[in-house]
Amino acid sequence: MTHNIAKALNMNPIQTIDVTPREVDTHTNDQLNMDLENARRDIKEIAEIGMQAVAEAASLASQSQHDKLYMALSSVMKSTLEANRELLDVHRSRQELTRDTGNDSGVTNNLFIGSTADLLALLEKK
């Protein structure tokens, strides 16, 4: 059907791609941990350099009282905060990617639809 519509509109039909999820093996897990550690180290270095730049920009801005230096200080502070947020995102990503979902035996959400008498009957059976 899509081919007929595409032909009527003088267009190429959209190709569908079958995407199947891959299993993560231990070799990929090691690479993931190494990549996350490298990203963490780089972001920490950028944050440290940013803190030094903030101190220097603050000193220059207060000495000169020039508005462009205060704007530059604001920009450097924002960049440093973004680097710190990225560091936290790396930690969240590591937790999400390395979380073991196979041993999840707890019930997160449970909904019972019925009367209290039905619920009591179920509980008495157990």
C-alpha positions in Angstrom: 0.0 0.0 0.0 2.8 2.4 0.8 4.4 1.7 -2.5 1.2 2.8 -4.3 0.9 6.0 -2.3 4.6 6.8 -2.9 4.2 6.1 -6.6 1.1 8.3 -6.8 3.0 11.2 -5.1 6.2 10.6 -7.2 8.2 9.8 -4.0 10.3 7.0 -2.8 8.7 4.7 -0.2 10.1 4.8 3.3 12.3 1.8 4.0 11.6 0.1 7.4 14.5 -1.1 9.4 14.2 -4.1 11.7 16.0 -3.2 14.9 16.6 -6.0 17.3 18.2 -5.4 20.7 21.7 -6.8 21.3 22.8 -8.6 24.4 25.7 -7.0 26.3 28.6 -9.3 26.9 31.3 -9.0 29.4 33.8 -7.6 26.9 31.4 -4.8 26.1 30.8 -4.3 29.8 34.5 -3.8 30.3 34.6 -1.3 27.5 31.6 0.5 28.9 33.2 0.8 32.3 36.4 2.0 30.7 34.5 4.6 28.6 32.6 5.8 31.6 35.7 6.1 33.7 37.4 8.1 30.9 34.4 10.4 30.5 34.4 10.9 34.3 38.1 11.7 34.4 37.8 14.2 31.5 34.8 15.9 33.0 36.5 16.2 36.4 39.5 17.8 34.7 37.3 20.3 32.9 35.4 21.2 36.1 38.7 21.8 37.9 40.0 24.0 35.1 36.7 25.8 35.1 37.0 26.5 38.8 40.4 28.0 38.3 39.1 30.1 35.4 36.2 31.3 37.6 38.6 32.4 40.3 40.8 34.3 37.7 37.8 35.8 35.9 36.3 36.9 39.2 39.5 38.6 40.2 39.8 40.4 36.8 36.2 41.5 36.8 36.4 42.9 40.4 39.6 44.7 39.6 38.5 46.3 36.3 34.8 46.6 37.1 34.1 46.1 33.3 30.8 44.6 32.3 32.2 42.4 29.6 34.4 40.7 32.2 31.4 40.0 34.4 29.6 38.5 31.4 32.6 36.3 30.7 32.7 35.3 34.4 29.0 34.3 34.2 29.7 32.3 31.1 32.6 30.4 32.7 30.6 29.8 35.9 27.7 28.3 33.7 30.2 26.1 31.8 31.7 24.8 35.1 28.2 24.0 36.5 27.4 22.2 33.2 30.5 20.1 33.6 29.5 19.2 37.2 26.0 18.2 35.9 27.6 16.1 33.2 29.7 14.3 35.9 26.5 13.5 37.8 24.9 12.3 34.5 27.9 9.9 34.0 27.2 8.4 37.4 23.5 8.0 36.6 24.4 6.4 33.3 26.7 4.0 35.0 24.0 3.0 37.5 21.4 2.6 34.7 23.7 0.7 32.4 25.2 -1.7 35.0 22.0 -2.3 36.9 21.2 -6.0 37.2 17.6 -6.4 36.0 17.5 -10.2 36.1 17.2 -10.5 39.9 14.3 -8.2 40.3 11.9 -10.2 42.4 10.1 -7.4 44.2 6.8 -6.0 43.1 7.0 -2.3 42.3 3.3 -1.6 41.5 0.4 -3.9 42.1 -3.3 -3.1 41.5 -6.2 -5.2 42.8 -9.6 -4.7 41.4 -12.3 -6.2 43.4 -14.2 -5.9 46.7 -12.8 -6.1 50.1 -14.4 -9.5 50.6 -12.6 -10.8 47.5 -9.3 -9.4 48.9 -9.9 -11.1 52.3 -10.7 -14.4 50.5 -7.4 -14.2 48.6 -5.4 -13.3 51.7 -7.0 -16.2 53.7 -6.0 -18.7 51.1 -2.4 -17.6 51.5 
